């Protein structure tokens, strides 16, 4: 097995939704609105159907649910054929920014299911050769902006897997991988994330005593990773993380940051060097067991689902300083049904209109965003049936 040389620690840990623009029947998650053909996410080409997908962890085998989302109201409806079969223990999702493919991490069967997305219906078609072998515990996926490579990490090890993606969406493991992120005994990963330009990758890896965010420069031609010269250490135990669509900030959630309560850290991101600088006032307290984080499509607001509290912490974001300010009324009820209804995953649309949460009560809560304040209001009919069992991850595809 190849090995990534670890880097001296300075002083973080750790998932996401990407956008799909439909133009002349072609799916592009990041249009060439800026330099490098994918530097600026397209927020204006919302002309096609909107879809939401969830990874459902149980059901033997597990499944992925596919639903439409009304662009005006946010209301959801199940797509014909949903849910679609995956592997065992589906816990994470990633979409290809260049080709309209969906990938599902199956933790128990140790593989990755791959689908093409029917852009007219939202239906899923399994890609030949799926599922592709990784390792037990695989729990987070990321696809680079050009759609040429997929990266995966595991909750059972510090391995970092690299797969090439061919024109059909099939995966092939790159020779020499997986590589070892760190030699720390007992280390495992909670997530992997790539910045919107596709130049930098960050893997959150550590133990129950603490998590470190290992950064790498990404070669989009070969898929090779070169360690950066820093490795921030998080407060608490890292969980999930996400960039805002413009790539100005990286947000990271962690458990047990403020006693038993969780926290969220904001890092301002230097797209030229990959450097991360801890934002003003970070970390900021959220609820218990924060299991995700999302920034709305305008980059103004941050939302964190708290599973144990069944709430959503909401903040306004200053992307220049990284400062977070609590939105009036926060935290908001997450809105699931049943006695065990905590939110497990979160996604935001790219227009700044809606937030979607998948709940342990097998449904999806949808909230409209007040553009002036960031406050959340449940839309009519929310929550909507998911169609699967134990949805734990969610992505939005406009």
C-alpha positions in Angstrom: 0.0 0.0 0.0 1.3 3.5 -0.9 1.9 6.0 1.8 1.2 9.7 2.1 3.9 11.4 4.1 2.3 13.1 7.1 2.9 16.8 7.8 3.8 18.5 11.0 0.7 19.6 12.8 0.0 23.3 13.3 -3.2 23.5 14.5 -9.1 20.4 12.4 -11.6 17.4 11.2 -14.7 17.2 9.1 -19.1 15.6 3.6 -22.1 18.2 0.8 -24.3 18.9 -2.2 -23.2 20.1 -5.6 -25.2 21.8 -8.4 -26.3 20.5 -11.8 -27.1 22.9 -14.6 -29.1 21.6 -17.5 -28.3 23.3 -20.8 -29.2 21.9 -24.2 -29.6 18.5 -22.5 -26.1 18.5 -21.1 -25.6 18.2 -17.3 -22.9 20.5 -15.8 -22.6 21.0 -12.1 -20.2 23.9 -12.5 -20.4 25.9 -15.7 -17.4 27.8 -17.1 -18.8 31.0 -15.6 -15.3 31.7 -14.3 -11.7 30.7 -15.0 -10.7 27.1 -15.2 -14.2 26.2 -16.5 -15.4 25.4 -13.0 -14.2 28.1 -10.6 -17.6 29.7 -10.1 -20.8 27.7 -9.6 -23.6 28.6 -11.9 -26.5 30.1 -9.9 -28.5 31.4 -12.8 -29.1 28.4 -15.1 -31.8 26.7 -13.0 -33.9 25.8 -16.0 -34.2 22.0 -15.6 -35.9 19.8 -13.0 -34.7 19.8 -9.4 -33.9 16.4 -7.8 -33.1 15.3 -4.2 -31.4 12.0 -3.4 -30.9 10.3 0.0 -28.8 7.4 1.1 -30.8 5.0 3.2 -28.7 3.0 5.6 -31.0 0.1 6.3 -33.5 -2.1 4.4 -31.2 -5.0 3.5 -29.9 -4.2 1.0 -29.9 -0.5 1.5 -31.3 2.0 -1.1 -31.0 5.5 -2.5 -34.3 7.4 -2.8 -34.9 9.8 -5.6 -37.5 12.7 -5.4 -38.4 15.8 -7.4 -38.4 19.2 -5.8 -40.7 21.9 -7.1 -38.6 24.9 -8.0 -41.2 27.4 -6.8 -42.7 25.7 -3.7 -40.0 23.2 -2.7 -42.7 20.4 -2.5 -41.4 16.9 -3.0 -42.7 13.8 -4.9 -41.2 10.4 -5.2 -39.7 9.5 -8.7 -41.0 6.3 -10.4 -38.8 3.3 -9.4 -37.6 4.9 -6.2 -36.0 3.7 -4.0 -33.2 2.1 -6.0 -31.1 -0.7 -4.6 -27.5 -0.1 -3.5 -25.2 -2.2 -1.2 -25.3 -2.7 2.6 -25.2 0.3 4.9 -25.5 3.2 2.5 -24.2 6.3 4.4 -22.8 8.9 2.0 -23.4 10.4 -1.5 -21.4 12.3 -4.1 -22.4 13.7 -7.4 -20.1 14.1 -10.4 -19.9 17.8 -11.2 -19.3 17.2 -14.9 -21.4 14.2 -16.0 -24.6 13.7 -14.0 -23.5 10.6 -12.1 -24.4 9.7 -8.5 -22.2 7.6 -6.2 -23.2 5.9 -2.9 -20.8 4.8 -0.2 -21.9 1.4 1.3 -20.3 1.2 4.7 -21.1 -2.5 5.5 -20.5 -4.0 2.1 -17.4 -1.9 1.7 -18.1 -0.7 -1.9 -19.4 2.2 -3.9 -22.6 2.0 -6.0 -22.6 4.1 -9.2 -25.6 5.4 -11.2 -26.3 7.7 -14.1 -29.1 10.3 -13.4 -31.8 10.5 -16.0 -32.0 14.3 -16.5 -35.6 14.2 -17.7 -37.1 12.1 -14.9 -34.5 11.9 -12.1 -34.5 8.2 -12.3 -31.3 6.2 -11.6 -29.6 3.6 -13.8 -26.9 1.4 -12.4 -23.6 1.8 -14.2 -22.0 -1.4 -15.5 -19.7 -3.0 -13.0 -21.4 -1.3 -10.0 -20.8 -1.7 -7.1 -17.0 -1.0 -7.0 -14.9 -2.4 -4.2 -13.3 -0.1 -1.7 -13.2 -1.3 2.0 -15.6 -1.9 4.9 -16.3 1.4 6.7 -16.3 3.6 3.6 -18.2 6.6 4.8 -17.5 9.7 2.7 -16.9 10.4 -1.0 -15.8 13.4 -3.1 -15.6 13.9 -6.8 -13.2 16.5 -8.3 -14.7 19.3 -10.3 -13.8 17.9 -13.7 -15.5 14.6 -12.9 -12.3 12.6 -13.6 -11.6 11.2 -10.1 -13.4 10.1 -7.0 -11.9 9.9 -3.6 -13.1 7.9 -0.6 -12.3 7.5 3.1 -13.2 5.0 5.7 -14.4 5.1 9.3 -12.4 1.9 9.9 -9.0 3.2 8.8 -6.8 6.1 7.7 -6.8 5.0 4.1 -7.5 7.4 1.3 -8.8 5.7 -1.9 -8.5 7.2 -5.4 -10.6 6.1 -8.4 -10.5 7.3 -12.0 -13.9 7.8 -13.6 -14.4 6.8 -17.2 -17.0 8.3 -19.7 -19.7 5.9 -18.5 -19.1 6.8 -14.8 -17.4 3.5 -14.0 -14.7 3.6 -11.3 -11.2 2.1 -11.5 -8.8 2.1 -8.5 -5.6 4.1 -9.2 -2.5 2.0 -8.9 -0.7 2.6 -5.5 -3.9 3.4 -3.6 -5.2 3.4 -1.1 -2.6 5.7 0.6 -2.2 6.1 4.3 -3.2 9.6 5.5 -1.5 9.2 8.9 0.3 6.5 10.9 -1.4 7.5 14.1 -2.6 4.3 15.9 -6.3 3.7 15.6 -6.9 6.7 13.3 -10.0 6.7 11.0 -11.7 9.2 8.8 -15.0 11.0 9.1 -15.1 12.8 5.8 -13.3 13.9 2.6 -14.1 17.2 0.8 -12.8 19.0 -2.3 -12.9 22.7 -2.9 -15.1 24.0 -5.8 -12.1 24.7 -8.0 -11.0 21.1 -7.8 -7.4 22.0 -6.7 -7.4 21.0 -3.0 -8.7 18.0 -1.0 -9.1 17.8 2.8 -9.6 14.6 4.8 -10.7 14.6 8.4 -8.9 11.9 10.2 -8.2 11.1 13.8 -9.3 9.2 16.9 -11.9 9.6 19.6 -9.4 12.0 21.3 -9.3 14.5 18.4 -9.4 15.0 14.7 -7.0 16.6 12.2 -7.7 18.0 8.8 -5.1 16.8 6.4 -4.8 18.9 3.2 -3.5 17.9 -0.2 -3.0 19.6 -3.5 -4.9 17.7 -6.2 -3.5 17.1 -9.7 -6.6 17.1 -11.9 -4.8 15.4 -14.7 -3.4 12.4 -12.8 -5.5 12.4 -9.6 -2.3 12.5 -7.6 -2.3 14.2 -4.2 0.6 16.1 -2.6 0.4 16.9 1.1 0.1 20.6 2.0 2.3 22.1 4.7 -0.3 22.3 7.4 -2.7 20.0 9.3 -5.1 22.0 11.6 -6.4 20.2 14.7 -10.1 20.5 15.4 -11.9 21.3 18.6 -13.7 18.2 19.8 -14.2 15.2 17.5 -14.7 16.2 13.9 -17.8 15.1 12.0 -18.8 16.6 8.7 -17.7 19.6 6.6 -18.6 21.5 3.5 -17.4 24.4 1.3 -19.7 27.2 0.3 -20.5 27.1 -3.4 -18.1 30.0 -4.2 -15.2 28.4 -2.3 -14.6 31.2 0.1 -15.0 29.2 3.4 -14.7 25.7 4.7 -17.1 24.8 7.5 -16.4 21.9 9.9 -18.7 20.4 12.5 -17.6 18.6 15.6 -19.1 16.7 18.6 -18.2 17.5 22.2 -16.8 20.9 21.5 -18.6 22.7 24.2 -18.9 20.0 26.9 -21.4 17.6 25.4 -22.7 20.1 22.8 -21.3 20.3 19.3 -19.6 23.2 17.5 -18.9 24.5 14.0 -15.7 26.0 12.9 -15.3 28.3 9.9 -12.0 28.5 8.0 -11.4 31.1 5.3 -9.9 29.5 2.3 -7.1 30.7 0.1 -7.7 29.2 -3.4 -4.2 30.0 -4.5 -2.3 28.1 -1.8 -5.0 25.9 -0.1 -4.3 27.6 3.2 -7.1 27.7 5.9 -7.3 30.4 8.5 -9.6 30.0 11.5 -12.5 32.4 11.3 -13.3 35.1 13.7 -15.0 33.7 16.9 -14.7 30.0 15.8 -15.7 27.6 17.0 -19.4 28.5 17.6 -21.7 26.4 19.7 -24.5 24.4 18.0 -26.6 21.5 19.4 -25.8 17.9 20.3 -24.3 15.6 17.7 -24.2 18.0 14.6 -24.3 15.6 11.6 -23.7 18.0 8.7 -23.5 21.6 7.6 -24.8 23.5 4.5 -24.4 27.0 3.2 -27.3 28.5 1.3 -26.8 29.3 -2.4 -26.2 33.0 -1.8 -23.4 32.3 0.7 -25.2 34.3 3.3 -26.4 31.7 5.8 -25.1 28.5 7.4 -27.3 25.7 8.7 -26.3 22.8 11.0 -28.6 19.8 11.8 -28.4 18.6 15.4 -29.4 14.9 15.5 -29.8 14.5 19.3 -31.7 17.8 19.7 -33.8 17.4 16.5 -33.0 21.1 15.7 -31.3 23.2 13.1 -28.8 25.8 14.2 -28.8 28.8 11.8 -26.3 31.6 11.4 -25.5 34.5 9.1 -22.0 34.2 7.6 -19.4 36.9 7.0 -17.3 35.1 4.4 -14.5 37.6 4.6 -13.8 37.1 8.3 -15.5 33.7 8.8 -17.6 35.1 11.6 -21.0 33.5 12.4 -23.9 35.3 14.0 -26.9 33.4 15.2 -30.1 33.9 13.3 -33.1 35.2 15.3 -35.2 32.2 16.3 -32.3 29.7 16.1 -32.3 26.8 16.7 -35.3 25.8 14.7 -37.2 22.5 15.1 -36.1 20.0 12.4 -39.6 18.9 11.7 -39.4 15.1 11.4 -42.2 12.8 12.4 -42.2 10.1 15.2 -40.4 9.9 18.5 -37.0 9.4 16.9 -36.9 12.2 14.4 -33.5 13.8 14.5 -32.0 15.1 11.3 -29.2 13.0 9.8 -28.2 15.0 6.8 -28.7 18.4 5.2 -28.5 20.0 1.7 -29.4 23.5 0.3 -30.5 24.4 -3.1 -28.3 26.6 -5.2 -30.7 29.6 -5.4 -30.9 30.3 -1.7 -34.6 29.4 -1.5 -34.7 26.0 0.4 -33.0 23.8 2.9 -33.6 20.0 2.9 -33.1 17.6 5.8 -33.4 13.8 5.9 -34.7 12.6 9.2 -34.4 9.4 11.2 -38.2 9.1 11.0 -37.8 8.2 7.3 -38.9 11.5 5.9 -37.5 14.8 4.5 -38.2 18.2 6.0 -38.1 21.2 3.6 -37.8 24.8 4.8 -38.0 28.0 2.9 -35.2 30.6 3.7 -36.1 34.1 4.6 -33.6 36.0 2.3 -33.5 38.9 4.6 -33.0 37.2 8.0 -32.0 33.6 7.3 -34.9 32.3 9.3 -36.5 29.0 8.4 -40.2 28.2 7.8 -41.5 24.7 7.1 -43.2 24.6 3.7 -46.7 23.2 3.2 -46.7 19.4 3.3 -43.4 19.1 5.1 -42.1 16.5 6.1 -42.4 14.4 2.9 -42.0 10.6 2.9 -38.5 9.5 1.9 -39.5 6.1 0.6 -36.5 4.4 2.3 -35.3 3.3 5.7 -32.9 5.4 7.9 -31.9 8.2 5.4 -28.6 9.5 6.6 -27.2 11.6 3.7 -28.9 13.9 1.2 -27.9 15.9 -1.9 -29.7 18.4 -4.1 -29.3 18.4 -7.8 -30.8 21.4 -9.7 
